[in-house]
Amino acid sequence: MTKFDNLTDRFEAKDADDLVRRIIDETKNDLEDRQGWDDKTEVWTKLWACQPPDGDPAFEGGSNVVVPLVASACEQFHGRAFSSCFDQPSPEQVRCTPVSPGDVKRALARERVLNWQLVVQIPEYESEQDRMMGFLPKDGVAWKKWWWNDDDRPECMYVPGSEVIVPYGTRPFKADEGRITHRYQVAASVIEDRIRDGVYTLVDADLEQEVEDADVVGGKNESVLGSSGITASDPSLMSPAKAASDSIEGFEPVSSGTVMHWLYERHEDVILPGDNEPTPVRVLVDATDERMLGVWSRVIKGVTINQFVDYHFIYSPYGFYSYGFGHFLGPLNEIANTVFNQYIDAGKISNQPFLFYTPGAGLRGKTIDLVPGKGVQVRDINQVKIEKMAGLDGTLAQLLTFIDRYGSDISDNTDEARGRVQKGVREPTVRGQNARLEQTLLGFGVKIRRLIGSMRREFELLDILDSVFLDPNIEHHVVGDSDQPIFNKVDRKTLDAEVHIVPTASPAFTSRAQMRQEALELIDALVKIPTAMAPRADGSVRMTALADELVRRLLKTYSFGELANYVPEQNVPPMDPGVENEEWIDGEVGDVNDLDDHAKHIVSHRTFLMVRGKDLDAETHAKANHHIAVHFIKERAHLNAPPEPVPFDQSVQTIGQPPGAPPPAGGQGAPAQPPAPAAPQTDFAGQPPMGAA
């Protein structure tokens, strides 16, 4: 595998120390700038996990529960977003559209390879995307990180928004123009192993030797790597959101005795020692011991690799850190908690009264905690008075109703979206239900579209990684246009075309009922349009490719969607014959498209062979003759006429004979149909196998 250049040897000890100190100081400043956001993420994380807030309840044994307002909104978005991206009629994740007409087939090749990678080669893609969609609506910001791993394939992971630090004023989707710092923890023993294996490179040779001589006692690292290290739970390095998550999970980071170090992985442009211009690099800093573990270039084969893609929920108008449901629902959730707990406390007090005592009870000077259900022995029972508690206040119920309504309006988590009957209406009107449901789906659709935009940037990053690292001789197992995978070789040269990469995800996939209804309505409309039907040569009628595709999509909305495989695939758009002629020069002869203008193709191809036929090799020339013959047959079928012998042309006859040579022996003129050449093994784009002439 091609690796990035290691630039660590360009640094002297002083240069390395200066760079390390600058990275640590800048990261500290960036964290201070967003401290308010970090503090709020801790609160949102606890609300999302329904963890009781800090502080004691109103009284001993009082209620201290959390209403799942934020959790419900996040889970509803999570489910709809995941369905939009993965609950599709087909497994394909991307579509590639060519920039120029001559790149149609290469775009199809690129599309199939990308889909194979996302479905087969990168098994963690779906699960990491699932994680990201679950936490994005809570935090407002999330990251995906991509790299080419040691198994010679692309790999990705979800990174929480709190673990990637950028300057507050960074523009969304422009983080790579400034500095990006990814912080994470690594065991000190792992760092030591990586230094010994040459993965990390130290600038100070004496320190490297000290690491080599470090002692490991009882499985616990006691080397210099941990001697001055900051503990894994140090508040100056750990984000409040991570601390809250560890507390919720019951995880104690230092309970095992393992020494953990904080690493800062900085991506930015740095002026290296001896240079005048900045170079895109990746710097790895051990923030615990304040030392540099390596510097690597991010430029390879002339391409700058940016590994991070940022996701945003609702954009902030001023800074990078966008808004999530925690911003809007957090205060409502806290009010709902108070009201709900008061309900429970009022019920407990009503069912379990406590006692009031007069001074004559003999308890003068003593402090008594009034707790529901608790009694205290007294001298004179007649001095004890039990007060009758007031009933529940109806205002609390109204408050809960208002909170639920406002929460639904913000999160689009309405009763209709959840399949419930509209509240307060005995027999809701269909028009009113549909209107509110449509408004709900519209709100979800806007947020999901924003997410799909970042997915597109992910796919473009994957395409860049392929252009740099993909082995040109590898045999790729590609995914076809249906649920059935096909396995063919892909020549790397077919992937060099300039294409636009578009995700197939759509908010429409969140509702199978909606997809089904739309397909039925369109099919019903097509049946009533005569031009939607195409006559066959035998007089029967069949639907056009558009109608075929609608039927396929309709069947995919049912649990027995595999029946859609029996419907013919939609044809590839017709290609200009001039573009095909240029492909023949490169040895690429594709199949004939049923939608082609066959007469136009015949004239163009025959003229091309008369003028440029001598420039083609024998195999390509034979395939081109066969291609023209198929056009003849399809043109005759289109005219409802039986196939006739293909006219023999002296100028484009059998390969290997000069123009004007007599026809081959064995008959007058040309055969009824030029014999097809022995079909060589080809890839899905009609390309000859690698190594063919």
Secondary structure as GFF3:
##gff-version 3
##sequence-region A 1 693
A	DSSP	three_ten_helix	8	10	.	.	.	ID=ss1
A	DSSP	alpha_helix	13	33	.	.	.	ID=ss2
A	DSSP	alpha_helix	35	48	.	.	.	ID=ss3
A	DSSP	alpha_helix	69	86	.	.	.	ID=ss4
A	DSSP	beta_strand	94	98	.	.	.	ID=ss5
A	DSSP	three_ten_helix	101	103	.	.	.	ID=ss6
A	DSSP	alpha_helix	104	116	.	.	.	ID=ss7
A	DSSP	pi_helix	117	121	.	.	.	ID=ss8
A	DSSP	alpha_helix	124	139	.	.	.	ID=ss9
A	DSSP	beta_strand	141	148	.	.	.	ID=ss10
A	DSSP	beta_strand	154	160	.	.	.	ID=ss11
A	DSSP	three_ten_helix	161	163	.	.	.	ID=ss12
A	DSSP	beta_strand	164	165	.	.	.	ID=ss13
A	DSSP	three_ten_helix	175	177	.	.	.	ID=ss14
A	DSSP	beta_strand	180	187	.	.	.	ID=ss15
A	DSSP	alpha_helix	188	196	.	.	.	ID=ss16
A	DSSP	alpha_helix	205	212	.	.	.	ID=ss17
A	DSSP	beta_strand	216	217	.	.	.	ID=ss18
A	DSSP	beta_strand	220	221	.	.	.	ID=ss19
A	DSSP	alpha_helix	224	227	.	.	.	ID=ss20
A	DSSP	alpha_helix	240	249	.	.	.	ID=ss21
A	DSSP	beta_strand	260	270	.	.	.	ID=ss22
A	DSSP	beta_strand	279	286	.	.	.	ID=ss23
A	DSSP	beta_strand	291	297	.	.	.	ID=ss24
A	DSSP	beta_strand	299	300	.	.	.	ID=ss25
A	DSSP	beta_strand	303	304	.	.	.	ID=ss26
A	DSSP	beta_strand	308	312	.	.	.	ID=ss27
A	DSSP	alpha_helix	325	351	.	.	.	ID=ss28
A	DSSP	beta_strand	356	357	.	.	.	ID=ss29
A	DSSP	three_ten_helix	359	361	.	.	.	ID=ss30
A	DSSP	three_ten_helix	381	383	.	.	.	ID=ss31
A	DSSP	beta_strand	384	385	.	.	.	ID=ss32
A	DSSP	alpha_helix	394	411	.	.	.	ID=ss33
A	DSSP	alpha_helix	430	469	.	.	.	ID=ss34
A	DSSP	three_ten_helix	492	495	.	.	.	ID=ss35
A	DSSP	beta_strand	499	503	.	.	.	ID=ss36
A	DSSP	three_ten_helix	507	510	.	.	.	ID=ss37
A	DSSP	alpha_helix	512	527	.	.	.	ID=ss38
A	DSSP	three_ten_helix	530	532	.	.	.	ID=ss39
A	DSSP	beta_strand	533	535	.	.	.	ID=ss40
A	DSSP	beta_strand	541	543	.	.	.	ID=ss41
A	DSSP	alpha_helix	545	556	.	.	.	ID=ss42
A	DSSP	three_ten_helix	561	566	.	.	.	ID=ss43
A	DSSP	alpha_helix	577	585	.	.	.	ID=ss44
A	DSSP	alpha_helix	598	612	.	.	.	ID=ss45
A	DSSP	three_ten_helix	613	615	.	.	.	ID=ss46
A	DSSP	alpha_helix	618	638	.	.	.	ID=ss47
A	DSSP	three_ten_helix	650	652	.	.	.	ID=ss48
###
